[in-house]
Amino acid sequence: MKDKYWLMGPVYDALSFVFAGNSILRCKCSMLTPENLKPGDKVLFAGIGHGKEAIYAAEQGADVTVVDLSKAMLDKFKQGLDKTNKDLKINIVHSDIMKVEAFGKYDMVVANFFLNVFDESFMAEVLSHLIKLGKEDAFIVVGDFAIPEGNVLARFAKRMYWYLAIGIFWITTGAALHPVYDYRGHMTRQGLNVIDKKHSTVLGINAYTAFLGKKTPSS
Ligand SMILES: C[S@@+](CC[C@H](N)C(=O)[O-])C[C@H]1O[C@@H](n2cnc3c(N)ncnc32)[C@H](O)[C@@H]1O
């Protein structure tokens, strides 16, 4: 199968830096705190891309697995990992996440800027699959563009910002074109207890949000 990220893969992180400086990386690392992540925890990153946050988690002592369908993305991930010159515990899996069936294995499952590539009904299926990969009391982390909020102008500007980003990915990778998803609503409907939310700002505006969900017996 053709790598949909053959064009974006090599430049993805550089593009995201142009788009948002370090704000996207701050969002991706925002839930990887000592309260949520302990040395030895098994952490799965779905659709990892270049994956600086997975390297950060491994540096905190986590036992990390990264999954991505794109070889171009994983090549960049491996380059970043080599540059650390550290012997980090990271298992690299080149696969469709829906084919990963290590159910109940992970203490934390992370989906950063990943669920937005799917149309809404399939996104909900992917989220459900990620939840199943977590242990009974796992954390499920979703980081992505913030829902456009504020006055009419602010909402308009935020929508334009989102559609510029998703438009680029729609054209270059075939990602689904859609409004920003209400991830909190989806997480709650799938039985997660959403226990934390952190914004990352661009020019003082809340541009990205990370949600921390915890599995409950109903999820
Ligand atoms: C928008 S990028 C986000 C990359 C990274 N998580 C980040 O925040 O920078 C989406 C990533 O998901 C990967 N991806 C898309 N569909 C996938 C699937 N079914 N299974 C695994 N990875 C997938 C793509 O190859 C790409 O690396």
The ligand as an SDF file (V2000), in Angstrom:
LIG
                    3D

 27 29  0  0  0  0  0  0  0  0999 V2000
   -1.4850   14.0210   11.6610 C   0  0  0  0  0  0  0  0  0  0  0  0
   -0.2360   12.8530   11.9000 S   0  0  0  0  0  0  0  0  0  0  0  0
    0.1260   13.0390   13.6430 C   0  0  0  0  0  0  0  0  0  0  0  0
    1.4850   12.5280   14.0100 C   0  0  0  0  0  0  0  0  0  0  0  0
    1.8530   12.6770   15.4790 C   0  0  0  0  0  0  0  0  0  0  0  0
    0.9570   11.9630   16.3640 N   0  0  0  0  0  0  0  0  0  0  0  0
    1.9420   14.1150   15.8910 C   0  0  0  0  0  0  0  0  0  0  0  0
    1.2040   14.5300   16.7860 O   0  0  0  0  0  0  0  0  0  0  0  0
    2.7680   14.8290   15.3500 O   0  0  0  0  0  0  0  0  0  0  0  0
   -1.1420   11.3250   11.8760 C   0  0  0  0  0  0  0  0  0  0  0  0
   -0.2470   10.1140   11.9780 C   0  0  0  0  0  0  0  0  0  0  0  0
   -1.0770    8.9640   12.0800 O   0  0  0  0  0  0  0  0  0  0  0  0
   -0.5470    7.9450   11.2480 C   0  0  0  0  0  0  0  0  0  0  0  0
   -1.6530    7.0500   10.8890 N   0  0  0  0  0  0  0  0  0  0  0  0
   -2.7250    7.3260   10.1000 C   0  0  0  0  0  0  0  0  0  0  0  0
   -3.5590    6.2770   10.0550 N   0  0  0  0  0  0  0  0  0  0  0  0
   -3.0200    5.3120   10.8340 C   0  0  0  0  0  0  0  0  0  0  0  0
   -3.4220    4.0090   11.2090 C   0  0  0  0  0  0  0  0  0  0  0  0
   -4.5590    3.4720   10.7580 N   0  0  0  0  0  0  0  0  0  0  0  0
   -2.6190    3.3060   12.0410 N   0  0  0  0  0  0  0  0  0  0  0  0
   -1.4790    3.8350   12.5160 C   0  0  0  0  0  0  0  0  0  0  0  0
   -1.0460    5.0680   12.1890 N   0  0  0  0  0  0  0  0  0  0  0  0
   -1.7960    5.8050   11.3650 C   0  0  0  0  0  0  0  0  0  0  0  0
    0.0570    8.6880   10.0730 C   0  0  0  0  0  0  0  0  0  0  0  0
    0.9790    7.9070    9.3760 O   0  0  0  0  0  0  0  0  0  0  0  0
    0.6680    9.8940   10.7870 C   0  0  0  0  0  0  0  0  0  0  0  0
    1.9640    9.6240   11.2320 O   0  0  0  0  0  0  0  0  0  0  0  0
  1  2  1  0
  2  3  1  0
  2 10  1  0
  3  4  1  0
  4  5  1  0
  5  6  1  0
  5  7  1  0
  7  8  2  0
  7  9  1  0
 10 11  1  0
 11 12  1  0
 11 26  1  0
 12 13  1  0
 13 14  1  0
 13 24  1  0
 14 15  1  0
 14 23  1  0
 15 16  2  0
 16 17  1  0
 17 18  1  0
 17 23  2  0
 18 19  1  0
 18 20  2  0
 20 21  1  0
 21 22  2  0
 22 23  1  0
 24 25  1  0
 24 26  1  0
 26 27  1  0
M  CHG  2   2   1   9  -1
M  END
$$$$
